[in-house]
């Protein structure tokens, strides 16, 4: 299992995305002579995505990158999005979620690769699946923020779908051509519900983080910690988003662009360094190990 690298599952996701792209390309001359090619391409795309997900899961299980650091947080977020992409791909005829999710997964894995895993000297942070030296509130804080990140990423995809669907209708694209998407009303409702779920998750997670910040005030940079400042900016953006949606009754492309902006701030939060209180080194052999 230790031979599994980031390249293994990233390459599988990339091949799956390429096969999906070929299946969507209606003008492909191969389809005229071989009508069943679309089904084979989609089946191959699902198999490659599943292979990538298995390798991704084994990588996280083997190396257990700390969720508190950028490297681990990005890979775990990418894993949840990959799970959703594989699930949706397993239902033929559904909306083209994988065409939107897999590029996002590849982007997160690529950024995690550029950042790299934490150095062995930073191994004092417990591994991904280690709970012995973690307090319950620390774990809950990380889980809530991760859940908000996953839901907001899905809202980001729904917003992209909304903008593309609006463009399809503007240019009167013939039925059956282009990506298969929901209606504008369905995408708007989906975006609204996802934001309604993400906001309380983010708020509770930030509330717990503020409590932990108070407890470990002597070991942290307080409110001047970069990730704390970015998280406060993200929460304020959410608040403005709610105000525009339910107060000013903003809808459509305005809300889609606002959601995209909120997701960009989320990515900034994940990329920024975060000063954390030191805890005893975890007993797990993979905690703090420099992953390939």
ChimeraX commands (.cxc) that place a marker at each C-alpha (Angstrom):
marker #1 position 0.00,0.00,0.00 radius 0.5
marker #1 position 2.91,2.35,0.68 radius 0.5
marker #1 position 3.73,2.26,-3.05 radius 0.5
marker #1 position 0.51,4.11,-3.85 radius 0.5
marker #1 position 1.35,7.71,-4.69 radius 0.5
marker #1 position -0.60,10.83,-5.54 radius 0.5
marker #1 position 0.08,10.18,-9.21 radius 0.5
marker #1 position -1.75,6.82,-9.08 radius 0.5
marker #1 position -5.21,8.13,-8.28 radius 0.5
marker #1 position -4.71,11.49,-10.01 radius 0.5
marker #1 position -3.93,9.68,-13.27 radius 0.5
marker #1 position -7.00,7.46,-12.84 radius 0.5
marker #1 position -9.23,10.49,-12.31 radius 0.5
marker #1 position -7.69,12.21,-15.35 radius 0.5
marker #1 position -8.30,9.20,-17.60 radius 0.5
marker #1 position -11.89,8.96,-16.33 radius 0.5
marker #1 position -12.44,12.63,-17.11 radius 0.5
marker #1 position -10.98,12.15,-20.59 radius 0.5
marker #1 position -13.30,9.21,-21.33 radius 0.5
marker #1 position -16.25,11.23,-20.06 radius 0.5
marker #1 position -15.27,14.08,-22.37 radius 0.5
marker #1 position -15.14,11.73,-25.37 radius 0.5
marker #1 position -18.58,10.35,-24.48 radius 0.5
marker #1 position -20.04,13.86,-24.37 radius 0.5
marker #1 position -18.45,14.82,-27.71 radius 0.5
marker #1 position -21.40,14.10,-29.98 radius 0.5
marker #1 position -19.44,15.06,-33.10 radius 0.5
marker #1 position -16.95,12.21,-32.65 radius 0.5
marker #1 position -16.89,10.32,-36.01 radius 0.5
marker #1 position -16.37,7.01,-34.17 radius 0.5
marker #1 position -19.95,7.19,-32.87 radius 0.5
marker #1 position -21.37,6.98,-36.40 radius 0.5
marker #1 position -19.73,3.62,-37.12 radius 0.5
marker #1 position -19.95,2.31,-33.57 radius 0.5
marker #1 position -23.09,3.56,-31.78 radius 0.5
marker #1 position -22.29,1.55,-28.67 radius 0.5
marker #1 position -19.04,3.43,-28.12 radius 0.5
marker #1 position -20.74,5.91,-25.80 radius 0.5
marker #1 position -21.76,3.18,-23.36 radius 0.5
marker #1 position -18.27,1.67,-23.41 radius 0.5
marker #1 position -16.65,5.05,-22.82 radius 0.5
marker #1 position -18.95,5.81,-19.90 radius 0.5
marker #1 position -18.38,2.37,-18.42 radius 0.5
marker #1 position -14.63,2.84,-18.73 radius 0.5
marker #1 position -14.91,6.28,-17.15 radius 0.5
marker #1 position -16.72,4.81,-14.15 radius 0.5
marker #1 position -14.16,2.00,-13.75 radius 0.5
marker #1 position -11.23,4.44,-13.86 radius 0.5
marker #1 position -12.93,6.77,-11.39 radius 0.5
marker #1 position -13.59,3.82,-9.07 radius 0.5
marker #1 position -9.96,2.68,-9.38 radius 0.5
marker #1 position -8.82,6.20,-8.54 radius 0.5
marker #1 position -11.15,6.33,-5.53 radius 0.5
marker #1 position -9.83,3.00,-4.21 radius 0.5
marker #1 position -6.22,4.17,-4.61 radius 0.5
marker #1 position -7.13,7.52,-3.03 radius 0.5
marker #1 position -8.71,5.73,-0.05 radius 0.5
marker #1 position -5.71,3.43,0.41 radius 0.5
marker #1 position -3.37,6.41,0.27 radius 0.5
marker #1 position -5.27,8.25,3.01 radius 0.5
marker #1 position -5.48,5.09,5.12 radius 0.5
marker #1 position -1.77,4.33,4.75 radius 0.5
marker #1 position -0.25,7.78,5.29 radius 0.5
marker #1 position -2.98,9.41,7.37 radius 0.5
marker #1 position -2.07,13.02,6.47 radius 0.5
marker #1 position -3.07,15.39,9.30 radius 0.5
marker #1 position -6.39,17.04,8.52 radius 0.5
marker #1 position -5.25,20.26,10.18 radius 0.5
marker #1 position -2.60,20.91,7.53 radius 0.5
marker #1 position -3.29,22.07,3.98 radius 0.5
marker #1 position -2.04,18.82,2.42 radius 0.5
marker #1 position -4.38,16.55,4.37 radius 0.5
marker #1 position -7.36,18.90,4.25 radius 0.5
marker #1 position -7.23,19.22,0.46 radius 0.5
marker #1 position -6.86,15.47,-0.10 radius 0.5
marker #1 position -9.76,14.58,2.21 radius 0.5
marker #1 position -12.01,17.20,0.59 radius 0.5
marker #1 position -11.05,15.80,-2.83 radius 0.5
marker #1 position -11.89,12.29,-1.58 radius 0.5
marker #1 position -15.44,13.24,-0.58 radius 0.5
marker #1 position -16.04,14.93,-3.94 radius 0.5
marker #1 position -14.65,11.88,-5.74 radius 0.5
marker #1 position -17.05,9.63,-3.81 radius 0.5
marker #1 position -19.97,11.78,-4.98 radius 0.5
marker #1 position -18.68,11.72,-8.58 radius 0.5
marker #1 position -18.38,7.91,-8.58 radius 0.5
marker #1 position -21.83,7.54,-7.03 radius 0.5
marker #1 position -23.46,9.77,-9.62 radius 0.5
marker #1 position -21.56,8.09,-12.46 radius 0.5
marker #1 position -22.91,4.69,-11.34 radius 0.5
marker #1 position -26.42,5.82,-12.38 radius 0.5
marker #1 position -26.55,5.97,-16.21 radius 0.5
marker #1 position -28.51,8.82,-17.73 radius 0.5
marker #1 position -28.10,11.16,-14.78 radius 0.5
marker #1 position -26.73,14.68,-14.88 radius 0.5
marker #1 position -23.06,15.11,-15.90 radius 0.5
marker #1 position -21.80,15.67,-12.34 radius 0.5
marker #1 position -18.47,13.95,-12.99 radius 0.5
marker #1 position -17.60,16.44,-15.75 radius 0.5
marker #1 position -17.65,19.16,-13.11 radius 0.5
marker #1 position -16.47,17.24,-10.03 radius 0.5
marker #1 position -13.44,15.45,-11.46 radius 0.5
marker #1 position -11.69,18.67,-12.63 radius 0.5
marker #1 position -12.25,20.04,-9.13 radius 0.5
marker #1 position -10.86,16.85,-7.59 radius 0.5
marker #1 position -7.82,16.98,-9.86 radius 0.5
marker #1 position -7.28,20.65,-9.00 radius 0.5
marker #1 position -7.38,19.95,-5.26 radius 0.5
marker #1 position -4.99,17.00,-5.61 radius 0.5
marker #1 position -2.68,19.10,-7.79 radius 0.5
marker #1 position -2.55,21.94,-5.27 radius 0.5
marker #1 position -1.95,19.43,-2.45 radius 0.5
marker #1 position 0.94,18.00,-4.48 radius 0.5
marker #1 position 2.46,21.46,-4.92 radius 0.5
marker #1 position 2.14,22.23,-1.20 radius 0.5
marker #1 position 3.47,18.84,-0.19 radius 0.5
marker #1 position 2.96,16.90,3.04 radius 0.5
marker #1 position 4.03,18.33,6.40 radius 0.5
marker #1 position 7.65,17.80,7.33 radius 0.5
marker #1 position 8.46,15.00,9.80 radius 0.5
marker #1 position 9.18,17.67,12.43 radius 0.5
marker #1 position 5.51,18.66,12.24 radius 0.5
marker #1 position 4.40,15.12,13.09 radius 0.5
marker #1 position 3.17,16.26,16.50 radius 0.5
marker #1 position -0.23,16.81,14.88 radius 0.5
marker #1 position -2.20,13.53,15.09 radius 0.5
marker #1 position -2.85,11.61,11.90 radius 0.5
marker #1 position -6.10,11.58,9.97 radius 0.5
marker #1 position -7.57,8.52,11.71 radius 0.5
marker #1 position -5.84,8.97,15.08 radius 0.5
marker #1 position -8.10,9.96,17.93 radius 0.5
marker #1 position -6.23,8.92,21.04 radius 0.5
marker #1 position -4.53,12.25,21.68 radius 0.5
marker #1 position -7.26,14.45,20.21 radius 0.5
marker #1 position -9.91,16.11,22.28 radius 0.5
marker #1 position -13.51,15.61,21.24 radius 0.5
marker #1 position -14.06,19.29,20.48 radius 0.5
marker #1 position -10.95,19.47,18.27 radius 0.5
marker #1 position -12.26,16.56,16.22 radius 0.5
marker #1 position -15.78,17.99,16.01 radius 0.5
marker #1 position -14.38,21.38,14.93 radius 0.5
marker #1 position -12.48,19.79,12.04 radius 0.5
marker #1 position -15.38,17.56,10.99 radius 0.5
marker #1 position -17.87,20.45,10.86 radius 0.5
marker #1 position -15.55,22.63,8.80 radius 0.5
marker #1 position -14.83,19.71,6.46 radius 0.5
marker #1 position -18.57,19.07,6.06 radius 0.5
marker #1 position -19.15,22.75,5.28 radius 0.5
marker #1 position -16.34,22.59,2.71 radius 0.5
marker #1 position -17.89,19.58,0.96 radius 0.5
marker #1 position -21.38,21.13,0.85 radius 0.5
marker #1 position -20.05,24.49,-0.35 radius 0.5
marker #1 position -18.05,22.73,-3.08 radius 0.5
marker #1 position -21.26,21.09,-4.31 radius 0.5
marker #1 position -22.95,24.51,-4.25 radius 0.5
marker #1 position -20.03,25.81,-6.32 radius 0.5
marker #1 position -20.62,23.06,-8.90 radius 0.5
marker #1 position -24.36,23.82,-8.94 radius 0.5
marker #1 position -23.56,27.50,-9.58 radius 0.5
marker #1 position -21.29,26.59,-12.49 radius 0.5
marker #1 position -24.04,24.38,-13.87 radius 0.5
marker #1 position -26.50,27.27,-13.54 radius 0.5
marker #1 position -24.28,29.64,-15.52 radius 0.5
marker #1 position -23.63,27.04,-18.25 radius 0.5
marker #1 position -27.32,26.11,-18.46 radius 0.5
marker #1 position -28.25,29.80,-18.74 radius 0.5
marker #1 position -25.76,30.14,-21.60 radius 0.5
marker #1 position -27.22,27.08,-23.32 radius 0.5
marker #1 position -30.70,28.61,-23.20 radius 0.5
marker #1 position -29.41,32.01,-24.30 radius 0.5
marker #1 position -27.88,30.51,-27.44 radius 0.5
marker #1 position -30.82,28.10,-27.91 radius 0.5
marker #1 position -28.72,24.95,-27.92 radius 0.5
marker #1 position -30.61,22.05,-29.49 radius 0.5
marker #1 position -31.84,19.30,-27.11 radius 0.5
marker #1 position -29.39,16.43,-26.74 radius 0.5
marker #1 position -26.36,18.60,-27.46 radius 0.5
marker #1 position -23.85,19.73,-24.87 radius 0.5
marker #1 position -23.81,18.67,-21.24 radius 0.5
marker #1 position -26.89,17.18,-19.60 radius 0.5
marker #1 position -27.89,19.60,-16.85 radius 0.5
marker #1 position -30.80,20.36,-14.54 radius 0.5
marker #1 position -33.25,23.13,-15.27 radius 0.5
marker #1 position -32.43,26.65,-14.11 radius 0.5
marker #1 position -35.11,26.43,-11.45 radius 0.5
marker #1 position -33.75,23.12,-10.18 radius 0.5
marker #1 position -30.18,24.42,-10.03 radius 0.5
marker #1 position -31.27,27.58,-8.24 radius 0.5
marker #1 position -33.19,25.55,-5.66 radius 0.5
marker #1 position -30.22,23.19,-5.22 radius 0.5
marker #1 position -27.85,26.11,-4.67 radius 0.5
marker #1 position -30.21,27.65,-2.12 radius 0.5
marker #1 position -30.53,24.42,-0.14 radius 0.5
marker #1 position -26.81,23.68,-0.17 radius 0.5
marker #1 position -25.99,27.15,1.10 radius 0.5
marker #1 position -28.66,26.76,3.78 radius 0.5
marker #1 position -26.90,23.58,4.96 radius 0.5
marker #1 position -23.33,24.89,4.67 radius 0.5
marker #1 position -23.90,28.10,6.63 radius 0.5
marker #1 position -24.88,26.54,9.99 radius 0.5
marker #1 position -22.10,23.93,9.64 radius 0.5
marker #1 position -19.58,26.70,9.07 radius 0.5
marker #1 position -21.01,28.83,11.89 radius 0.5
marker #1 position -20.94,26.02,14.47 radius 0.5
marker #1 position -17.47,24.95,13.35 radius 0.5
marker #1 position -16.19,28.52,13.66 radius 0.5
marker #1 position -17.86,28.85,17.05 radius 0.5
marker #1 position -16.04,25.75,18.31 radius 0.5
marker #1 position -12.84,27.08,16.75 radius 0.5
marker #1 position -13.26,30.35,18.64 radius 0.5
marker #1 position -13.63,28.39,21.87 radius 0.5
marker #1 position -10.50,26.37,21.14 radius 0.5
marker #1 position -8.72,29.60,20.25 radius 0.5
marker #1 position -9.58,30.97,23.67 radius 0.5
marker #1 position -8.38,27.81,25.42 radius 0.5
marker #1 position -5.06,27.76,23.54 radius 0.5
marker #1 position -4.64,31.54,23.35 radius 0.5
marker #1 position -1.08,31.39,24.66 radius 0.5
marker #1 position -0.01,28.96,21.92 radius 0.5
marker #1 position -1.69,30.58,18.92 radius 0.5
marker #1 position -1.54,33.85,17.07 radius 0.5
marker #1 position -5.11,34.62,18.12 radius 0.5
marker #1 position -7.28,36.57,15.73 radius 0.5
marker #1 position -4.22,37.40,13.62 radius 0.5
marker #1 position -3.79,33.80,12.53 radius 0.5
marker #1 position -4.11,33.84,8.69 radius 0.5
marker #1 position -6.63,31.03,8.53 radius 0.5
marker #1 position -8.73,32.57,11.30 radius 0.5
marker #1 position -8.91,35.85,9.38 radius 0.5
marker #1 position -9.83,34.05,6.15 radius 0.5
marker #1 position -12.51,31.99,7.94 radius 0.5
marker #1 position -14.03,35.18,9.35 radius 0.5
marker #1 position -14.06,36.61,5.82 radius 0.5
marker #1 position -15.80,33.47,4.55 radius 0.5
marker #1 position -18.44,33.68,7.28 radius 0.5
marker #1 position -19.10,37.36,6.47 radius 0.5
marker #1 position -19.43,36.43,2.78 radius 0.5
marker #1 position -22.00,33.80,3.73 radius 0.5
marker #1 position -23.87,36.38,5.78 radius 0.5
marker #1 position -23.98,38.77,2.82 radius 0.5
marker #1 position -25.09,35.89,0.61 radius 0.5
marker #1 position -28.00,35.15,2.95 radius 0.5
marker #1 position -28.91,38.82,3.14 radius 0.5
marker #1 position -29.04,39.14,-0.65 radius 0.5
marker #1 position -31.03,35.94,-1.04 radius 0.5
marker #1 position -33.65,36.42,1.64 radius 0.5
marker #1 position -33.57,40.18,2.14 radius 0.5
marker #1 position -33.01,41.78,-1.26 radius 0.5
marker #1 position -34.43,38.68,-3.01 radius 0.5
marker #1 position -31.46,38.39,-5.34 radius 0.5
marker #1 position -31.65,35.32,-7.56 radius 0.5
marker #1 position -30.17,33.72,-10.64 radius 0.5
marker #1 position -26.70,34.53,-11.88 radius 0.5
marker #1 position -26.03,37.04,-9.06 radius 0.5
marker #1 position -26.37,34.31,-6.44 radius 0.5
marker #1 position -24.37,31.89,-8.58 radius 0.5
marker #1 position -21.45,34.33,-8.80 radius 0.5
marker #1 position -21.68,35.08,-5.07 radius 0.5
marker #1 position -21.50,31.35,-4.31 radius 0.5
marker #1 position -18.46,31.01,-6.57 radius 0.5
marker #1 position -16.78,33.88,-4.69 radius 0.5
marker #1 position -17.55,32.20,-1.36 radius 0.5
marker #1 position -15.98,28.97,-2.62 radius 0.5
marker #1 position -12.85,30.82,-3.72 radius 0.5
marker #1 position -12.52,32.26,-0.21 radius 0.5
marker #1 position -12.96,28.72,1.15 radius 0.5
marker #1 position -10.05,27.53,-0.99 radius 0.5
marker #1 position -7.96,30.42,0.36 radius 0.5
marker #1 position -8.82,29.25,3.90 radius 0.5
marker #1 position -7.66,25.73,3.06 radius 0.5
marker #1 position -4.41,26.94,1.51 radius 0.5
marker #1 position -3.38,29.31,4.27 radius 0.5
marker #1 position -1.07,28.04,7.03 radius 0.5
marker #1 position -2.58,27.55,10.45 radius 0.5
marker #1 position -0.72,27.74,13.74 radius 0.5
marker #1 position -1.82,24.94,16.03 radius 0.5
marker #1 position -1.12,24.00,19.64 radius 0.5
marker #1 position 1.48,21.28,20.02 radius 0.5
marker #1 position 0.33,17.93,21.29 radius 0.5
marker #1 position 2.26,14.75,22.04 radius 0.5
marker #1 position 3.37,12.75,19.02 radius 0.5
marker #1 position 0.83,10.13,18.08 radius 0.5
marker #1 position 1.77,6.52,18.55 radius 0.5
marker #1 position 0.64,5.59,15.06 radius 0.5
marker #1 position 3.63,4.63,12.84 radius 0.5
marker #1 position 2.25,6.66,9.94 radius 0.5
marker #1 position 1.63,9.86,11.89 radius 0.5
marker #1 position 4.03,12.53,10.80 radius 0.5
marker #1 position 5.62,10.33,8.10 radius 0.5
marker #1 position 6.61,12.18,4.96 radius 0.5
marker #1 position 4.32,10.74,2.29 radius 0.5
marker #1 position 5.60,10.30,-1.27 radius 0.5
marker link #1:1,2 radius 0.2
marker link #1:2,3 radius 0.2
marker link #1:3,4 radius 0.2
marker link #1:4,5 radius 0.2
marker link #1:5,6 radius 0.2
marker link #1:6,7 radius 0.2
marker link #1:7,8 radius 0.2
marker link #1:8,9 radius 0.2
marker link #1:9,10 radius 0.2
marker link #1:10,11 radius 0.2
marker link #1:11,12 radius 0.2
marker link #1:12,13 radius 0.2
marker link #1:13,14 radius 0.2
marker link #1:14,15 radius 0.2
marker link #1:15,16 radius 0.2
marker link #1:16,17 radius 0.2
marker link #1:17,18 radius 0.2
marker link #1:18,19 radius 0.2
marker link #1:19,20 radius 0.2
marker link #1:20,21 radius 0.2
marker link #1:21,22 radius 0.2
marker link #1:22,23 radius 0.2
marker link #1:23,24 radius 0.2
marker link #1:24,25 radius 0.2
marker link #1:25,26 radius 0.2
marker link #1:26,27 radius 0.2
marker link #1:27,28 radius 0.2
marker link #1:28,29 radius 0.2
marker link #1:29,30 radius 0.2
marker link #1:30,31 radius 0.2
marker link #1:31,32 radius 0.2
marker link #1:32,33 radius 0.2
marker link #1:33,34 radius 0.2
marker link #1:34,35 radius 0.2
marker link #1:35,36 radius 0.2
marker link #1:36,37 radius 0.2
marker link #1:37,38 radius 0.2
marker link #1:38,39 radius 0.2
marker link #1:39,40 radius 0.2
marker link #1:40,41 radius 0.2
marker link #1:41,42 radius 0.2
marker link #1:42,43 radius 0.2
marker link #1:43,44 radius 0.2
marker link #1:44,45 radius 0.2
marker link #1:45,46 radius 0.2
marker link #1:46,47 radius 0.2
marker link #1:47,48 radius 0.2
marker link #1:48,49 radius 0.2
marker link #1:49,50 radius 0.2
marker link #1:50,51 radius 0.2
marker link #1:51,52 radius 0.2
marker link #1:52,53 radius 0.2
marker link #1:53,54 radius 0.2
marker link #1:54,55 radius 0.2
marker link #1:55,56 radius 0.2
marker link #1:56,57 radius 0.2
marker link #1:57,58 radius 0.2
marker link #1:58,59 radius 0.2
marker link #1:59,60 radius 0.2
marker link #1:60,61 radius 0.2
marker link #1:61,62 radius 0.2
marker link #1:62,63 radius 0.2
marker link #1:63,64 radius 0.2
marker link #1:64,65 radius 0.2
marker link #1:65,66 radius 0.2
marker link #1:66,67 radius 0.2
marker link #1:67,68 radius 0.2
marker link #1:68,69 radius 0.2
marker link #1:69,70 radius 0.2
marker link #1:70,71 radius 0.2
marker link #1:71,72 radius 0.2
marker link #1:72,73 radius 0.2
marker link #1:73,74 radius 0.2
marker link #1:74,75 radius 0.2
marker link #1:75,76 radius 0.2
marker link #1:76,77 radius 0.2
marker link #1:77,78 radius 0.2
marker link #1:78,79 radius 0.2
marker link #1:79,80 radius 0.2
marker link #1:80,81 radius 0.2
marker link #1:81,82 radius 0.2
marker link #1:82,83 radius 0.2
marker link #1:83,84 radius 0.2
marker link #1:84,85 radius 0.2
marker link #1:85,86 radius 0.2
marker link #1:86,87 radius 0.2
marker link #1:87,88 radius 0.2
marker link #1:88,89 radius 0.2
marker link #1:89,90 radius 0.2
marker link #1:90,91 radius 0.2
marker link #1:91,92 radius 0.2
marker link #1:92,93 radius 0.2
marker link #1:93,94 radius 0.2
marker link #1:94,95 radius 0.2
marker link #1:95,96 radius 0.2
marker link #1:96,97 radius 0.2
marker link #1:97,98 radius 0.2
marker link #1:98,99 radius 0.2
marker link #1:99,100 radius 0.2
marker link #1:100,101 radius 0.2
marker link #1:101,102 radius 0.2
marker link #1:102,103 radius 0.2
marker link #1:103,104 radius 0.2
marker link #1:104,105 radius 0.2
marker link #1:105,106 radius 0.2
marker link #1:106,107 radius 0.2
marker link #1:107,108 radius 0.2
marker link #1:108,109 radius 0.2
marker link #1:109,110 radius 0.2
marker link #1:110,111 radius 0.2
marker link #1:111,112 radius 0.2
marker link #1:112,113 radius 0.2
marker link #1:113,114 radius 0.2
marker link #1:114,115 radius 0.2
marker link #1:115,116 radius 0.2
marker link #1:116,117 radius 0.2
marker link #1:117,118 radius 0.2
marker link #1:118,119 radius 0.2
marker link #1:119,120 radius 0.2
marker link #1:120,121 radius 0.2
marker link #1:121,122 radius 0.2
marker link #1:122,123 radius 0.2
marker link #1:123,124 radius 0.2
marker link #1:124,125 radius 0.2
marker link #1:125,126 radius 0.2
marker link #1:126,127 radius 0.2
marker link #1:127,128 radius 0.2
marker link #1:128,129 radius 0.2
marker link #1:129,130 radius 0.2
marker link #1:130,131 radius 0.2
marker link #1:131,132 radius 0.2
marker link #1:132,133 radius 0.2
marker link #1:133,134 radius 0.2
marker link #1:134,135 radius 0.2
marker link #1:135,136 radius 0.2
marker link #1:136,137 radius 0.2
marker link #1:137,138 radius 0.2
marker link #1:138,139 radius 0.2
marker link #1:139,140 radius 0.2
marker link #1:140,141 radius 0.2
marker link #1:141,142 radius 0.2
marker link #1:142,143 radius 0.2
marker link #1:143,144 radius 0.2
marker link #1:144,145 radius 0.2
marker link #1:145,146 radius 0.2
marker link #1:146,147 radius 0.2
marker link #1:147,148 radius 0.2
marker link #1:148,149 radius 0.2
marker link #1:149,150 radius 0.2
marker link #1:150,151 radius 0.2
marker link #1:151,152 radius 0.2
marker link #1:152,153 radius 0.2
marker link #1:153,154 radius 0.2
marker link #1:154,155 radius 0.2
marker link #1:155,156 radius 0.2
marker link #1:156,157 radius 0.2
marker link #1:157,158 radius 0.2
marker link #1:158,159 radius 0.2
marker link #1:159,160 radius 0.2
marker link #1:160,161 radius 0.2
marker link #1:161,162 radius 0.2
marker link #1:162,163 radius 0.2
marker link #1:163,164 radius 0.2
marker link #1:164,165 radius 0.2
marker link #1:165,166 radius 0.2
marker link #1:166,167 radius 0.2
marker link #1:167,168 radius 0.2
marker link #1:168,169 radius 0.2
marker link #1:169,170 radius 0.2
marker link #1:170,171 radius 0.2
marker link #1:171,172 radius 0.2
marker link #1:172,173 radius 0.2
marker link #1:173,174 radius 0.2
marker link #1:174,175 radius 0.2
marker link #1:175,176 radius 0.2
marker link #1:176,177 radius 0.2
marker link #1:177,178 radius 0.2
marker link #1:178,179 radius 0.2
marker link #1:179,180 radius 0.2
marker link #1:180,181 radius 0.2
marker link #1:181,182 radius 0.2
marker link #1:182,183 radius 0.2
marker link #1:183,184 radius 0.2
marker link #1:184,185 radius 0.2
marker link #1:185,186 radius 0.2
marker link #1:186,187 radius 0.2
marker link #1:187,188 radius 0.2
marker link #1:188,189 radius 0.2
marker link #1:189,190 radius 0.2
marker link #1:190,191 radius 0.2
marker link #1:191,192 radius 0.2
marker link #1:192,193 radius 0.2
marker link #1:193,194 radius 0.2
marker link #1:194,195 radius 0.2
marker link #1:195,196 radius 0.2
marker link #1:196,197 radius 0.2
marker link #1:197,198 radius 0.2
marker link #1:198,199 radius 0.2
marker link #1:199,200 radius 0.2
marker link #1:200,201 radius 0.2
marker link #1:201,202 radius 0.2
marker link #1:202,203 radius 0.2
marker link #1:203,204 radius 0.2
marker link #1:204,205 radius 0.2
marker link #1:205,206 radius 0.2
marker link #1:206,207 radius 0.2
marker link #1:207,208 radius 0.2
marker link #1:208,209 radius 0.2
marker link #1:209,210 radius 0.2
marker link #1:210,211 radius 0.2
marker link #1:211,212 radius 0.2
marker link #1:212,213 radius 0.2
marker link #1:213,214 radius 0.2
marker link #1:214,215 radius 0.2
marker link #1:215,216 radius 0.2
marker link #1:216,217 radius 0.2
marker link #1:217,218 radius 0.2
marker link #1:218,219 radius 0.2
marker link #1:219,220 radius 0.2
marker link #1:220,221 radius 0.2
marker link #1:221,222 radius 0.2
marker link #1:222,223 radius 0.2
marker link #1:223,224 radius 0.2
marker link #1:224,225 radius 0.2
marker link #1:225,226 radius 0.2
marker link #1:226,227 radius 0.2
marker link #1:227,228 radius 0.2
marker link #1:228,229 radius 0.2
marker link #1:229,230 radius 0.2
marker link #1:230,231 radius 0.2
marker link #1:231,232 radius 0.2
marker link #1:232,233 radius 0.2
marker link #1:233,234 radius 0.2
marker link #1:234,235 radius 0.2
marker link #1:235,236 radius 0.2
marker link #1:236,237 radius 0.2
marker link #1:237,238 radius 0.2
marker link #1:238,239 radius 0.2
marker link #1:239,240 radius 0.2
marker link #1:240,241 radius 0.2
marker link #1:241,242 radius 0.2
marker link #1:242,243 radius 0.2
marker link #1:243,244 radius 0.2
marker link #1:244,245 radius 0.2
marker link #1:245,246 radius 0.2
marker link #1:246,247 radius 0.2
marker link #1:247,248 radius 0.2
marker link #1:248,249 radius 0.2
marker link #1:249,250 radius 0.2
marker link #1:250,251 radius 0.2
marker link #1:251,252 radius 0.2
marker link #1:252,253 radius 0.2
marker link #1:253,254 radius 0.2
marker link #1:254,255 radius 0.2
marker link #1:255,256 radius 0.2
marker link #1:256,257 radius 0.2
marker link #1:257,258 radius 0.2
marker link #1:258,259 radius 0.2
marker link #1:259,260 radius 0.2
marker link #1:260,261 radius 0.2
marker link #1:261,262 radius 0.2
marker link #1:262,263 radius 0.2
marker link #1:263,264 radius 0.2
marker link #1:264,265 radius 0.2
marker link #1:265,266 radius 0.2
marker link #1:266,267 radius 0.2
marker link #1:267,268 radius 0.2
marker link #1:268,269 radius 0.2
marker link #1:269,270 radius 0.2
marker link #1:270,271 radius 0.2
marker link #1:271,272 radius 0.2
marker link #1:272,273 radius 0.2
marker link #1:273,274 radius 0.2
marker link #1:274,275 radius 0.2
marker link #1:275,276 radius 0.2
marker link #1:276,277 radius 0.2
marker link #1:277,278 radius 0.2
marker link #1:278,279 radius 0.2
marker link #1:279,280 radius 0.2
marker link #1:280,281 radius 0.2
marker link #1:281,282 radius 0.2
marker link #1:282,283 radius 0.2
marker link #1:283,284 radius 0.2
marker link #1:284,285 radius 0.2
marker link #1:285,286 radius 0.2
marker link #1:286,287 radius 0.2
marker link #1:287,288 radius 0.2
marker link #1:288,289 radius 0.2
marker link #1:289,290 radius 0.2
marker link #1:290,291 radius 0.2
marker link #1:291,292 radius 0.2
view
